[in-house]
Amino acid sequence: MESETSLTCPSGWEERTKPLGWSRRFVFADYEATRAFLDRLTALSESSGYYPNLNFARDYVVITMQFDGDTVDPKLAQYAHAAQAAYDGKD
């Protein structure tokens, strides 16, 4: 069973309500750090089976996810929290 905390928008992420979705811009010092984060996201996507919308450049990555309807999908919420942990160096 999912905890209520795991179904909340992670700290630092933006939550839209119409349609329900979460997004976050992750900023990096250089391309090498950006690439390393993208590699961690690739591994996370391959293990979870979820591939969010990504937008990236030399020094940032934007993750955007949209939920179906007005309910947070636990699988997508778990991905967001895991991506945040990867950014924070806790993966």
N, C-alpha and C positions, 0 to 999 in steps of 0.2 A: 504494500500500500504506500502511495506517495505521501510524504509529509507535506503539510501546508506550505512550509518554507520553500521546498523544492518546486512548488508551483507558482511562486512569486517571481516577479521580474528581478534578476540579479542587480545588485548595487552598481550604479554607473550606466546601466542600460536605459534606453528610452522605451516607454510603453505607449503604443497608440491604442485607441479604443474602437475606432470605426475605420477599417476593420481591425480586429484585435491583432496586434503584432508587437514584436520586440526588435530593437536594433541597438547596435553599439559600434562606435568607431574606436579602434585600437591604434594608438600612435607608437611608432618605433623610432629609434635613433638613426637607423640606416637600413639599407636593403637586406643585409644579411640577417638582421633581427626579424624583419618582416617575413623573409623566406622561411626562417626557422619556425615562426608561428604558423605560417601557411602549411608547413609540413606536419605540424602537430594537429592542425584542423583536418588535414587529409586523413591522418590515422584515426582521428575521432569519428569522422564521417564513415570511414570504411568499417569501423567496429560497430557503429550505431545504425548504419544504413540510412542516415539522414544527411542530406546535402543542402545546406542553407544557401541563400543568395549571398554571394560575396562580391565586393567591389574593393579593389586594392590598387595601390601605387607603390612607389619606392619606400615610403615611410608610414603607410597606414593600411589597415584592413577594416572594412565595414561589413559586419554580419547583419543580415536582415532576415527575420523569420516571420511568417504570417500564419496565424492559426485559422482553422476552419470554424466559422461561427464565432460565438462569444465565449468559448471555453478554451482554457489553456491545455494544450496537448502535453501530457507528461513526458513523452519521448523528446519533444522539442525543448521543453523546459530543462530536461536533464542535459541536453546538448548545450544549451546556453550556459548553464552553470559549469559544465565541464570546460567549455571554451574560456570562460572567465578564469577558472582555475589554471588552465594552460597559460593564459596571459600573466597571471599572478605568480607563475613558477611553481605551482602546487601539483602539477600533473606528474 
